[in-house]
Amino acid sequence: MEAGDLDAVTEAARRLDGGAPVEDASGAAGHALGDLHSAAGFLVAAADAAEAGIGVARVAEACGACHVAEGVVIPGIETKGHARIAQSLWWGVVAGDPALGRDAAARLAADPPRTRLRPVSEEAARAVAEAARAAASGGYATDLLAVLVGACPICHGSP
């Protein structure tokens, strides 16, 4: 998925919302699937990028709850720069790995987005930098993921 492609995110959320029936799962997985369907429904109804960011973060958090319960191992992260930070942050939330999320937040706080590419992105860059500092100093990686995803189409544009 390209950064800022809200249509692709909405379509993926529609597939998740209609995915595996909750009654087929038990325990933590069943609860996580219920949360996943709820988060995907929120994402489908998102009115703007900020709401979509919250929805994506809620989806990732629901995935993480099940992945932790099931012992899912995250794949290797092979990207570089801000893409690596975003991917590490995503997997930190999805895998329920707070250390990975804090590490991504610390790297993002140390190297915040630059605004020289698009003057309109100054506010988004500032919001991402503030959320990164908060997450790196003990805040929630999920909150940073919501802000970061919400800023994607502002900084990168929509395809």
C-alpha contacts under 8 A as a table, 3 or more apart, distances in Angstrom:
res1	aa1	res2	aa2	distance
1	M	5	D	6.84
1	M	8	A	6.79
1	M	9	V	7.70
2	E	5	D	5.57
2	E	159	P	7.78
3	A	152	C	5.53
3	A	153	P	6.46
3	A	156	H	6.28
3	A	157	G	7.70
3	A	158	S	7.53
4	G	149	V	7.92
4	G	152	C	4.85
4	G	153	P	3.67
4	G	154	I	7.43
4	G	156	H	6.15
4	G	157	G	5.75
4	G	158	S	4.77
4	G	159	P	6.99
5	D	8	A	5.55
5	D	9	V	6.56
5	D	153	P	7.09
5	D	158	S	5.41
5	D	159	P	5.91
6	L	9	V	4.96
6	L	10	T	6.05
6	L	49	A	7.32
6	L	52	A	7.58
6	L	153	P	7.89
6	L	158	S	7.33
7	D	10	T	5.10
7	D	11	E	6.19
8	A	11	E	5.10
8	A	12	A	6.16
9	V	12	A	5.12
9	V	13	A	6.12
10	T	13	A	5.01
10	T	14	R	6.24
10	T	43	L	6.54
10	T	44	V	5.09
11	E	14	R	5.07
11	E	15	R	6.50
11	E	44	V	7.63
12	A	15	R	5.17
12	A	16	L	6.33
13	A	16	L	4.92
13	A	17	D	5.93
13	A	40	A	4.88
13	A	41	G	7.10
13	A	43	L	6.30
13	A	44	V	5.86
14	R	17	D	5.05
14	R	18	G	6.35
14	R	40	A	6.80
14	R	41	G	7.31
14	R	44	V	6.24
15	R	18	G	5.36
15	R	19	G	6.01
16	L	19	G	4.83
16	L	20	A	7.97
16	L	36	L	7.50
16	L	37	H	6.58
16	L	40	A	6.13
17	D	36	L	7.36
17	D	37	H	4.63
17	D	38	S	7.35
17	D	40	A	5.12
17	D	41	G	5.84
18	G	21	P	7.96
18	G	37	H	7.39
19	G	37	H	7.76
20	A	24	D	7.51
20	A	33	L	7.62
21	P	24	D	5.70
21	P	25	A	7.51
21	P	33	L	7.87
22	V	25	A	5.53
22	V	26	S	7.97
22	V	30	G	5.43
22	V	31	H	7.74
22	V	33	L	5.79
22	V	34	G	6.03
23	E	26	S	7.33
23	E	30	G	7.05
24	D	30	G	7.57
25	A	29	A	5.88
25	A	30	G	4.51
25	A	33	L	7.80
26	S	29	A	5.74
26	S	30	G	4.61
26	S	31	H	7.61
27	G	30	G	5.40
27	G	31	H	6.50
28	A	31	H	5.13
28	A	32	A	6.01
28	A	65	A	7.32
28	A	66	C	6.11
28	A	69	A	6.37
29	A	32	A	5.00
29	A	33	L	6.07
29	A	65	A	7.68
29	A	66	C	4.93
29	A	69	A	7.19
29	A	70	E	7.78
30	G	33	L	5.13
30	G	34	G	6.32
31	H	34	G	5.16
31	H	35	D	6.33
32	A	35	D	4.98
32	A	36	L	5.96
32	A	62	A	5.25
32	A	63	C	6.75
32	A	65	A	5.90
32	A	66	C	5.46
33	L	36	L	4.79
33	L	37	H	6.13
33	L	62	A	7.15
33	L	63	C	7.90
33	L	66	C	7.76
34	G	37	H	5.25
34	G	38	S	6.28
35	D	38	S	5.05
35	D	39	A	6.06
35	D	59	V	7.81
35	D	62	A	5.63
36	L	39	A	5.10
36	L	40	A	5.98
36	L	58	R	7.63
36	L	59	V	5.51
36	L	62	A	5.12
36	L	63	C	6.82
37	H	40	A	5.09
37	H	41	G	6.10
38	S	41	G	5.13
38	S	42	F	6.34
39	A	42	F	5.03
39	A	43	L	6.19
39	A	55	G	5.79
39	A	56	V	7.70
39	A	58	R	5.45
39	A	59	V	5.25
39	A	62	A	7.72
40	A	43	L	4.91
40	A	44	V	6.15
40	A	55	G	6.75
40	A	56	V	7.85
40	A	59	V	6.23
41	G	44	V	5.14
41	G	45	A	6.43
42	F	45	A	5.27
42	F	46	A	6.23
42	F	55	G	5.88
43	L	46	A	5.05
43	L	51	E	7.25
43	L	52	A	5.49
43	L	54	I	7.74
43	L	55	G	4.44
43	L	56	V	6.68
46	A	49	A	7.54
46	A	51	E	5.11
46	A	52	A	5.24
46	A	55	G	7.41
47	A	51	E	6.38
47	A	52	A	7.47
48	D	51	E	5.48
48	D	52	A	6.21
49	A	52	A	4.87
49	A	53	G	6.06
49	A	149	V	7.52
49	A	150	G	4.61
49	A	151	A	6.99
49	A	152	C	7.91
49	A	153	P	6.98
50	A	53	G	5.07
50	A	54	I	6.48
50	A	146	A	7.38
50	A	147	V	6.93
50	A	149	V	7.61
50	A	150	G	4.20
50	A	151	A	7.15
51	E	54	I	5.07
51	E	55	G	6.18
51	E	150	G	7.03
52	A	55	G	4.90
52	A	56	V	6.07
52	A	146	A	7.84
52	A	149	V	7.42
52	A	150	G	6.25
53	G	56	V	5.15
53	G	57	A	6.19
53	G	145	L	7.09
53	G	146	A	4.15
53	G	147	V	6.09
53	G	148	L	7.07
53	G	149	V	4.58
53	G	150	G	4.19
53	G	151	A	7.85
54	I	57	A	5.15
54	I	58	R	6.16
54	I	143	D	7.81
54	I	145	L	7.91
54	I	146	A	4.52
54	I	147	V	7.40
54	I	149	V	7.99
54	I	150	G	7.41
55	G	58	R	5.04
55	G	59	V	6.16
55	G	146	A	7.43
56	V	59	V	5.05
56	V	60	A	6.18
56	V	145	L	7.90
56	V	146	A	6.70
56	V	149	V	7.41
57	A	60	A	5.04
57	A	61	E	6.11
57	A	93	V	7.92
57	A	142	T	5.52
57	A	143	D	7.27
57	A	145	L	5.72
57	A	146	A	5.09
58	R	61	E	5.03
58	R	62	A	6.21
58	R	142	T	7.54
59	V	62	A	5.18
59	V	63	C	6.24
60	A	63	C	5.04
60	A	64	G	6.12
60	A	90	W	7.06
60	A	93	V	5.88
60	A	94	V	4.77
60	A	142	T	7.92
61	E	64	G	4.96
61	E	65	A	6.36
61	E	93	V	5.72
61	E	94	V	5.83
61	E	96	G	7.51
61	E	142	T	6.96
62	A	65	A	5.27
62	A	66	C	6.81
62	A	94	V	7.55
63	C	66	C	5.52
63	C	67	H	6.09
63	C	94	V	5.30
63	C	95	A	7.39
64	G	67	H	4.90
64	G	68	V	5.93
64	G	93	V	5.94
64	G	94	V	3.98
64	G	95	A	4.66
64	G	96	G	4.71
65	A	68	V	5.47
65	A	69	A	6.43
65	A	94	V	7.76
65	A	95	A	7.79
65	A	96	G	6.62
66	C	69	A	5.06
66	C	70	E	6.03
67	H	70	E	5.04
67	H	71	G	5.73
67	H	72	V	4.93
67	H	94	V	7.21
67	H	95	A	5.74
67	H	96	G	7.22
68	V	71	G	5.12
68	V	72	V	6.45
68	V	95	A	6.26
68	V	96	G	5.92
72	V	95	A	7.05
73	V	95	A	7.39
74	I	91	W	6.81
74	I	95	A	6.49
77	I	84	R	6.94
77	I	87	Q	7.11
77	I	88	S	7.02
78	E	84	R	7.20
79	T	83	A	6.05
79	T	84	R	4.77
79	T	87	Q	7.82
80	K	83	A	5.81
80	K	84	R	4.68
80	K	85	I	7.73
81	G	84	R	5.37
81	G	85	I	6.57
82	H	85	I	4.88
82	H	86	A	6.10
82	H	108	L	7.49
83	A	86	A	5.10
83	A	87	Q	6.04
84	R	87	Q	5.03
84	R	88	S	5.91
85	I	88	S	5.10
85	I	89	L	6.02
85	I	104	A	5.09
85	I	105	A	7.60
85	I	107	R	6.99
85	I	108	L	6.62
86	A	89	L	5.07
86	A	90	W	6.08
86	A	104	A	7.35
86	A	145	L	7.87
86	A	148	L	7.94
87	Q	90	W	5.00
87	Q	91	W	6.16
88	S	91	W	5.18
88	S	92	G	5.88
88	S	100	L	6.37
88	S	101	G	6.61
88	S	104	A	5.78
89	L	92	G	4.95
89	L	93	V	6.40
89	L	100	L	6.74
89	L	101	G	4.77
89	L	102	R	7.91
89	L	104	A	5.39
89	L	105	A	7.15
89	L	141	A	6.82
89	L	145	L	6.74
90	W	93	V	5.38
90	W	94	V	5.99
90	W	101	G	7.64
90	W	145	L	6.97
91	W	94	V	4.80
91	W	95	A	5.44
91	W	96	G	7.75
91	W	97	D	7.55
91	W	100	L	7.53
91	W	101	G	7.59
92	G	95	A	5.49
92	G	96	G	5.78
92	G	97	D	4.61
92	G	98	P	5.93
92	G	99	A	7.22
92	G	100	L	4.78
92	G	101	G	4.38
92	G	141	A	7.50
93	V	96	G	4.99
93	V	97	D	6.29
93	V	98	P	7.13
93	V	101	G	6.49
93	V	141	A	6.58
93	V	142	T	6.22
94	V	97	D	7.75
97	D	100	L	5.52
97	D	101	G	6.53
98	P	101	G	5.02
98	P	102	R	6.05
98	P	141	A	7.27
99	A	102	R	5.09
99	A	103	D	6.03
100	L	103	D	5.08
100	L	104	A	6.21
101	G	104	A	5.19
101	G	105	A	6.14
101	G	135	A	7.98
101	G	141	A	5.28
102	R	105	A	4.94
102	R	106	A	6.04
102	R	135	A	6.22
102	R	136	A	4.94
102	R	137	S	7.80
102	R	138	G	7.54
102	R	141	A	6.58
103	D	106	A	5.10
103	D	107	R	6.24
103	D	136	A	7.04
104	A	107	R	5.15
104	A	108	L	6.14
104	A	136	A	7.95
105	A	108	L	5.05
105	A	109	A	6.02
105	A	132	A	4.78
105	A	133	R	6.85
105	A	135	A	5.81
105	A	136	A	4.93
105	A	141	A	7.14
105	A	144	L	7.54
106	A	109	A	5.02
106	A	110	A	6.12
106	A	132	A	6.67
106	A	133	R	6.85
106	A	135	A	7.72
106	A	136	A	4.82
107	R	110	A	5.08
107	R	111	D	6.14
108	L	111	D	5.04
108	L	112	P	5.25
108	L	113	P	7.82
108	L	129	A	7.13
108	L	132	A	6.03
109	A	112	P	5.43
109	A	129	A	5.65
109	A	130	E	7.76
109	A	132	A	5.08
109	A	133	R	5.30
109	A	136	A	7.43
112	P	125	A	7.19
112	P	128	V	7.51
112	P	129	A	5.56
113	P	125	A	5.51
113	P	128	V	7.67
113	P	129	A	7.37
114	R	117	L	7.16
114	R	125	A	6.96
115	T	118	R	5.73
115	T	119	P	5.92
115	T	120	V	7.96
115	T	121	S	5.95
115	T	122	E	5.52
115	T	125	A	6.74
116	R	119	P	6.35
118	R	121	S	5.59
118	R	122	E	7.78
118	R	155	C	6.73
119	P	122	E	6.00
120	V	123	E	7.29
120	V	154	I	7.62
120	V	155	C	7.91
121	S	124	A	5.11
121	S	125	A	5.96
121	S	154	I	5.99
121	S	155	C	5.41
122	E	125	A	5.13
122	E	126	R	6.16
123	E	126	R	5.10
123	E	127	A	6.20
124	A	127	A	5.06
124	A	128	V	6.17
124	A	151	A	5.61
124	A	154	I	6.97
124	A	155	C	7.38
125	A	128	V	5.15
125	A	129	A	6.11
125	A	151	A	7.71
125	A	155	C	7.98
126	R	129	A	5.10
126	R	130	E	6.13
127	A	130	E	5.19
127	A	131	A	6.11
127	A	147	V	7.09
128	V	131	A	5.13
128	V	132	A	5.98
128	V	144	L	7.10
128	V	147	V	6.05
128	V	148	L	5.82
128	V	151	A	7.51
129	A	132	A	5.03
129	A	133	R	6.24
130	E	133	R	5.21
130	E	134	A	6.27
131	A	134	A	5.06
131	A	135	A	6.10
131	A	143	D	7.18
131	A	144	L	5.17
131	A	147	V	7.04
132	A	135	A	5.15
132	A	136	A	5.96
132	A	144	L	5.97
133	R	136	A	5.12
133	R	137	S	6.21
134	A	137	S	5.31
134	A	138	G	6.62
134	A	139	G	5.15
134	A	140	Y	7.73
135	A	138	G	5.43
135	A	139	G	3.88
135	A	140	Y	5.12
135	A	141	A	5.48
135	A	143	D	7.57
135	A	144	L	6.43
136	A	139	G	6.57
139	G	143	D	7.82
140	Y	143	D	5.41
140	Y	144	L	6.83
141	A	144	L	5.08
141	A	145	L	6.11
142	T	145	L	5.00
142	T	146	A	6.26
143	D	146	A	5.18
143	D	147	V	6.45
144	L	147	V	5.15
144	L	148	L	5.97
145	L	148	L	5.04
145	L	149	V	5.99
146	A	149	V	5.41
146	A	150	G	6.01
147	V	150	G	5.04
147	V	151	A	6.16
148	L	151	A	5.15
148	L	152	C	6.41
149	V	152	C	5.19
150	G	153	P	7.12
150	G	154	I	7.88
151	A	154	I	5.19
151	A	155	C	6.29
152	C	155	C	5.48
152	C	156	H	5.67
152	C	157	G	7.22
153	P	156	H	5.08
153	P	157	G	4.34
153	P	158	S	5.25
154	I	157	G	5.49
154	I	158	S	7.93
